[in-house]
Amino acid sequence: MTRIVAVSGSRSADSTTRAALRVALGAAADAGAETDLIDLAAVDLPLYHPDEGAQGDSEALKRRVREADGVLAGTPVYRGSYSSTFKNFHDFCGSDEYENTAVGLLATAGGGSYGGTLEHLRSTFRNVHAWTVPHEVGIQGASSKVETGAAAATSDGGPRITDDDLRRRTERLGRVVLEHAERLRERPATDA
């Protein structure tokens, strides 16, 4: 079974990033994927130090990414880029984790633009030999479009995106990452 893991780079208790990633993961699961969510707000991950070995939960987290066929990378927009929480996690991972892995990008902005954040993510994932899919999702004014918490749950228990077009695009992100991950799994190792 194709495995898709989402990485949420938000520390907020009512994270729109985490909620939107759950929508994308739900669509991937509905399409047949095994799914997993790494919530960076809930792990022990100290600041990356290149001269130290395993730190906190770093080895277990890296293994979850390495074993995934596809990754949904989500972050809130901070100062026109991705969060320091996501950056710290990203510093632990390299081409061993991401090479020939389909990666879909998602950025949530409280108000401003998300374009620079998606570009920064795309560039850093290319640097570790990931296959970033062409479909990506940016959510401007996320707090008014992505409902969080128990009261926001849909009848199936998942989070809710109130804008129909945005919900469809987010669900599509989960399916596109799954499709690309399956294609990459089918390629002979000599083509990789």
Solvent accessible surface area in square Angstrom, and as a share of the most:
residue,aa,sasa,rsa
1,M,158,0.71
2,T,12,0.07
3,R,49,0.18
4,I,0,0.00
5,V,0,0.00
6,A,0,0.00
7,V,1,0.00
8,S,0,0.00
9,G,1,0.01
10,S,4,0.02
11,R,143,0.52
12,S,55,0.35
13,A,97,0.75
14,D,93,0.48
15,S,5,0.03
16,T,26,0.15
17,T,1,0.01
18,R,23,0.08
19,A,6,0.05
20,A,0,0.00
21,L,0,0.00
22,R,112,0.41
23,V,16,0.09
24,A,0,0.00
25,L,14,0.07
26,G,33,0.32
27,A,9,0.07
28,A,0,0.00
29,A,45,0.35
30,D,131,0.68
31,A,53,0.41
32,G,41,0.40
33,A,9,0.07
34,E,72,0.32
35,T,51,0.29
36,D,28,0.14
37,L,37,0.19
38,I,1,0.01
39,D,29,0.15
40,L,3,0.02
41,A,39,0.31
42,A,81,0.63
43,V,36,0.20
44,D,86,0.45
45,L,21,0.10
46,P,57,0.36
47,L,148,0.74
48,Y,89,0.34
49,H,77,0.34
50,P,98,0.62
51,D,125,0.65
52,E,99,0.45
53,G,62,0.60
54,A,73,0.56
55,Q,14,0.06
56,G,48,0.46
57,D,54,0.28
58,S,3,0.02
59,E,83,0.37
60,A,41,0.32
61,L,4,0.02
62,K,39,0.17
63,R,113,0.41
64,R,65,0.24
65,V,0,0.00
66,R,105,0.38
67,E,100,0.45
68,A,7,0.06
69,D,31,0.16
70,G,0,0.00
71,V,0,0.00
72,L,0,0.00
73,A,0,0.00
74,G,0,0.00
75,T,0,0.00
76,P,17,0.11
77,V,27,0.16
78,Y,108,0.41
79,R,234,0.85
80,G,41,0.39
81,S,29,0.18
82,Y,28,0.11
83,S,1,0.01
84,S,92,0.59
85,T,18,0.11
86,F,0,0.00
87,K,92,0.39
88,N,17,0.09
89,F,1,0.00
90,H,14,0.06
91,D,55,0.28
92,F,20,0.08
93,C,9,0.06
94,G,22,0.21
95,S,40,0.26
96,D,116,0.60
97,E,8,0.04
98,Y,1,0.00
99,E,97,0.44
100,N,51,0.26
101,T,7,0.04
102,A,0,0.00
103,V,0,0.00
104,G,0,0.00
105,L,1,0.01
106,L,0,0.00
107,A,0,0.00
108,T,5,0.03
109,A,2,0.01
110,G,67,0.64
111,G,47,0.45
112,G,48,0.46
113,S,81,0.53
114,Y,64,0.24
115,G,38,0.37
116,G,37,0.36
117,T,1,0.01
118,L,6,0.03
119,E,77,0.35
120,H,79,0.35
121,L,0,0.00
122,R,51,0.19
123,S,55,0.36
124,T,39,0.23
125,F,0,0.00
126,R,130,0.47
127,N,117,0.60
128,V,20,0.12
129,H,106,0.47
130,A,10,0.08
131,W,121,0.42
132,T,33,0.19
133,V,9,0.05
134,P,116,0.73
135,H,25,0.11
136,E,43,0.19
137,V,0,0.00
138,G,5,0.05
139,I,1,0.00
140,Q,88,0.39
141,G,19,0.18
142,A,2,0.01
143,S,93,0.60
144,S,88,0.56
145,K,64,0.27
146,V,3,0.02
147,E,54,0.24
148,T,38,0.22
149,G,51,0.49
150,A,99,0.77
151,A,110,0.85
152,A,7,0.05
153,A,46,0.35
154,T,49,0.28
155,S,130,0.84
156,D,125,0.65
157,G,58,0.56
158,G,22,0.21
159,P,29,0.18
160,R,108,0.39
161,I,3,0.01
162,T,61,0.35
163,D,57,0.29
164,D,79,0.41
165,D,80,0.42
166,L,10,0.05
167,R,74,0.27
168,R,128,0.47
169,R,77,0.28
170,T,0,0.00
171,E,46,0.21
172,R,123,0.45
173,L,0,0.00
174,G,0,0.00
175,R,91,0.33
176,V,14,0.08
177,V,0,0.00
178,L,5,0.03
179,E,80,0.36
180,H,53,0.24
181,A,0,0.00
182,E,67,0.30
183,R,137,0.50
184,L,27,0.13
185,R,124,0.45
186,E,137,0.61
187,R,80,0.29
188,P,81,0.51
189,A,94,0.73
190,T,130,0.76
191,D,81,0.42
192,A,74,0.57
